Amino acid sequence: MGNKRSWIHGALGLLLLLWITACTGGTAQEAVPEPKPQTQTEEQSEPKEEAPVKTFPEDPVELLVATPWGEDYFNSRIGNYMKEKLPHIQVKHVDWNGTVENMQELNASQIVPDIVLAFSGQEPLEELEMVYPLDDMVKDYGVDLSQIDPAILAQVRSRDQQGRLVGIPQEMGVIGLHYNKEIFDLFGVEYPSDHMTWDEAIEMAKKMTAERNGVHYRGLEFGSYTFPLKQLSVTLTDPDTGEVLLSKHPEFTQYMELLKKIYSIPGMYDENVSGFSDKTVAMHVDWHGYLTWFGGNDEEAKEFQQDMDIVPVPTFPGQENTAPTPNTQIFAINAFSKHKEFQWILESISPEYQATLARAGTPSVITGDKTINEQFAQDNIRYEGKNINAFFQYPFTAPPAKSSPWDPYVKLDDAVKEFLQSDMDIQQFLRTQTEKAEKAIQEAKSSKGES
């Protein structure tokens, strides 16, 4: 009896052990839990469908476009092209001189431009609360802006305090070093190369700043003394506070030291900045359209300029193989417009239109397609045989992250003329200009009711 009861107890214990092992896993293979039934909130979410890309309406619309060009030039430059490409959009040109006062006069006459060429900067649009950011439109219409030069897009965004896209860049201005082979040959100096430093350019300029055959020659001049600053990516003032930065950042000392080196060469300084066009200056730094400014009509200029050519602008140490930051003009939509017409603006950066601009002598903002600017000035005989690639050979220096609306109160270009005619040292000059600019900025703030 006792043995039978022990056997039964042993069997029950074994069954209990097996049951516990199955429940806890023990040393056996782990049990795979049954999948829990998913509730509606736990189910894997379906990928969200992206909103469909909008298409432009083809309903007839009338637009007012404000530029300083005058009706005839507006039509020849872009109006006639747009009529052919977008016949459902009727455009009337409005003359605007770029000032707040003139825009207020237009509005008072019940003239409200739909699109504005912001050629005088963004400040008039901001003061009149006309800024209309385009980022949402770019997204909604699936617009690809990757073909536009990144430095140009960065410059447009830098104009807005929040970094928004406040307009579409329509063109750009680029800078080159123009040189006259006649003068180089006269002095037996080797022609400038496409990768010069400023120090190398200065050494060339020294050799050609002298008298020959009763004529005083100079080696180098600038269309604007501030061109070298476009290689240093700085603002003259703090964009937020208006603080003058001339004595704060080493780039301004570097810039002034360059000018001092150049104009310390005996005989270099001359108030006349058109010596190159008189064939008495060997090298001249200026905008891409410089060769169209002198020499008579096109046929006469071609003959007069036959020994003139272009290379990239010399560079500072650490800035090798980069070009100065270009300028750009934007088409902006007026926030008060009843027709937020985006298609018309976008057509201005179509490859076809940009190629038309380039062939006429206006550099294209589209640098993703190299073939467009390879056609630069193709329709202008003044540029036949010229090294137009010099304008586009190197990537552009990125602009400052935020441009400053206070920079125009620092009259640096005019001040440099005074400096070059004085014995003032660089730091004294920067302090003096800082004081003048601070006064001008404070007066501007007071007139606007700012502290």
Residue pairs with C-beta under 8 A, 6 or more apart in sequence:
20 26
21 27
21 28
22 28
22 31
25 31
51 140
53 140
53 141
53 142
54 140
54 141
54 142
55 141
56 141
56 342
56 343
58 88
59 88
60 88
60 89
60 90
61 88
61 89
61 90
61 339
61 341
62 89
62 90
62 91
62 92
62 339
63 89
63 90
63 91
63 92
63 114
63 115
63 339
63 341
63 344
64 91
64 92
64 93
64 94
64 111
64 112
64 113
64 114
64 115
65 74
65 79
65 91
65 92
65 93
65 94
65 113
65 114
65 115
65 116
65 117
65 344
66 93
66 94
66 95
66 96
66 103
66 106
66 113
66 115
66 116
66 117
67 74
67 93
67 94
67 95
67 96
67 116
67 117
67 119
68 95
68 96
68 97
68 98
68 117
68 119
69 77
69 93
69 117
70 93
70 95
71 79
71 93
71 95
74 93
75 93
78 348
78 353
79 91
79 93
81 353
81 356
82 89
82 91
82 344
82 347
83 91
85 347
85 350
85 353
86 343
86 344
86 347
89 341
89 343
89 344
91 344
94 106
94 111
94 113
96 102
96 103
96 106
96 113
96 116
96 117
98 119
98 120
98 121
98 124
99 120
99 124
100 124
100 127
100 128
103 113
103 124
103 128
103 130
104 128
106 112
106 113
112 334
112 336
112 337
112 338
113 334
113 337
114 333
114 334
114 337
114 338
114 339
114 340
114 341
115 331
115 332
115 333
115 334
115 337
115 341
115 344
115 345
116 125
116 130
116 331
116 332
116 333
116 334
117 170
117 329
117 330
117 331
117 332
118 124
118 125
118 166
118 167
118 329
118 330
118 331
118 332
119 329
121 159
121 405
122 131
122 159
122 160
122 166
122 332
122 405
123 405
124 130
125 131
125 166
125 332
125 334
126 405
129 335
130 332
130 334
130 335
130 336
131 160
131 166
131 332
131 335
132 166
132 332
132 333
132 334
132 335
132 337
132 340
133 160
133 164
133 165
133 166
134 164
134 165
134 166
134 167
134 168
134 333
134 342
135 164
135 165
137 143
137 340
137 342
138 145
138 165
141 342
141 346
143 346
145 153
146 368
147 349
147 351
147 366
147 367
147 368
147 369
148 169
148 349
148 365
148 366
148 367
148 368
149 172
149 326
149 365
149 366
149 367
149 368
149 396
150 398
151 325
151 326
151 395
151 396
151 397
151 398
151 399
152 169
152 172
152 326
152 328
152 365
152 396
153 165
153 169
154 398
154 399
155 169
155 325
155 326
155 327
155 328
155 399
155 403
156 165
156 166
156 167
156 168
156 169
156 328
156 330
157 163
157 164
157 165
157 166
158 399
158 400
158 401
158 402
158 403
159 166
159 403
160 166
161 239
161 402
163 402
166 330
166 332
167 330
167 331
167 332
167 333
167 345
168 330
168 331
168 345
168 346
168 348
168 349
169 328
169 329
169 330
169 349
169 365
170 328
170 329
170 330
170 331
170 348
170 349
170 365
171 328
171 329
171 357
171 362
171 363
171 364
171 365
172 326
172 327
172 328
172 363
172 364
172 365
173 287
173 288
173 326
173 327
173 328
173 363
174 287
174 288
174 323
174 324
174 326
174 363
174 391
174 392
174 396
175 227
175 230
175 285
175 286
175 287
175 288
175 313
175 323
175 324
175 326
175 391
176 285
176 286
176 288
176 290
176 310
176 311
176 312
176 313
176 390
176 391
177 192
177 196
177 201
177 283
177 284
177 285
177 310
177 311
177 312
177 313
177 314
177 390
178 276
178 283
178 284
178 285
178 286
178 290
178 291
178 308
178 309
178 310
179 191
179 192
179 282
179 283
179 284
179 308
179 309
179 310
179 311
180 276
180 279
180 281
180 282
180 283
180 307
180 308
181 191
181 307
181 308
181 309
182 279
182 307
183 208
183 217
183 279
183 281
183 282
184 190
184 191
184 208
184 282
186 212
186 217
187 207
187 208
187 210
187 212
187 217
187 282
189 204
189 207
189 208
189 282
191 309
192 201
192 204
192 283
192 311
192 314
193 311
194 311
194 312
194 390
194 393
195 312
195 320
195 321
196 311
196 312
196 314
196 315
197 314
197 315
197 316
197 317
197 320
198 228
198 258
198 261
198 314
198 315
198 316
199 261
200 314
201 220
201 283
201 314
202 220
202 261
202 262
202 265
204 219
204 220
204 282
204 283
205 218
205 219
205 220
205 262
205 265
205 268
205 282
205 283
206 219
206 265
207 219
208 217
208 218
208 219
208 282
209 217
209 218
209 219
209 265
209 266
209 267
209 268
210 216
210 217
210 267
211 217
215 280
216 267
216 280
217 280
217 281
217 282
218 267
218 268
218 270
218 275
218 280
218 281
218 282
219 265
219 268
219 281
219 282
219 283
220 262
220 268
220 281
220 282
220 283
220 284
220 285
221 270
221 273
221 275
221 276
221 281
221 283
221 284
221 285
222 228
222 273
222 284
222 285
222 286
223 273
223 284
223 285
223 286
223 287
223 290
224 286
224 413
225 259
225 412
225 413
225 416
225 417
226 412
226 413
226 416
227 285
227 286
227 313
227 324
228 255
228 258
228 259
228 316
228 324
229 251
229 255
229 412
230 324
230 325
230 397
231 313
231 315
231 316
231 319
231 322
231 324
231 325
231 397
232 251
232 254
232 255
232 316
232 319
232 397
233 325
233 397
233 398
233 399
233 400
234 245
234 249
234 251
234 252
234 400
235 245
235 400
235 402
235 403
235 404
235 407
236 244
236 245
236 246
236 404
236 406
236 407
236 410
236 412
236 437
237 243
237 244
237 245
237 404
237 406
237 407
237 409
237 410
237 437
237 441
238 245
238 404
238 406
239 402
239 403
239 404
239 405
239 406
242 404
242 406
242 441
242 445
244 410
244 433
244 434
244 437
244 438
244 441
245 252
246 252
246 410
246 430
246 433
246 434
246 437
247 427
247 430
247 431
247 434
252 430
253 426
253 427
253 430
254 316
256 419
256 426
256 429
256 430
257 426
258 316
259 416
259 419
259 420
260 426
262 268
263 269
263 420
269 420
269 421
271 417
274 294
275 281
275 284
276 282
276 283
276 284
277 293
277 294
277 295
284 290
285 313
288 361
288 363
288 376
288 391
289 361
291 301
291 305
291 308
291 382
291 383
291 386
292 301
292 361
292 380
292 382
294 301
294 304
295 301
295 302
295 304
295 305
295 382
296 304
298 380
298 381
298 382
299 381
301 382
302 381
302 382
302 384
305 382
308 386
309 386
309 387
310 386
310 387
310 388
310 390
310 391
311 387
311 390
312 323
312 390
312 391
312 393
312 394
313 323
313 324
315 321
315 322
319 397
321 394
321 395
322 394
322 395
322 396
322 397
323 391
323 392
323 393
323 394
323 395
323 396
323 397
324 396
324 397
325 396
325 397
325 398
325 399
326 363
326 396
328 365
331 345
331 348
333 340
333 341
333 342
333 345
347 353
349 365
349 366
351 366
351 369
351 372
354 364
354 365
354 366
354 372
355 364
355 372
355 375
357 363
357 364
358 364
358 372
358 373
358 375
358 376
358 377
358 378
359 375
359 376
359 377
359 378
359 379
360 377
360 379
360 380
361 376
361 377
361 379
361 380
361 383
363 373
363 376
363 391
363 392
364 372
364 373
364 376
366 372
366 373
367 373
367 392
370 392
373 388
373 391
373 392
374 388
374 389
376 383
376 388
376 391
376 392
377 383
377 386
377 388
406 441
406 444
409 437
409 440
409 441
409 444
410 433
410 437
410 440
411 436
411 437
411 440
412 433
415 429
415 433
415 436
419 429
422 429
424 432
445 451
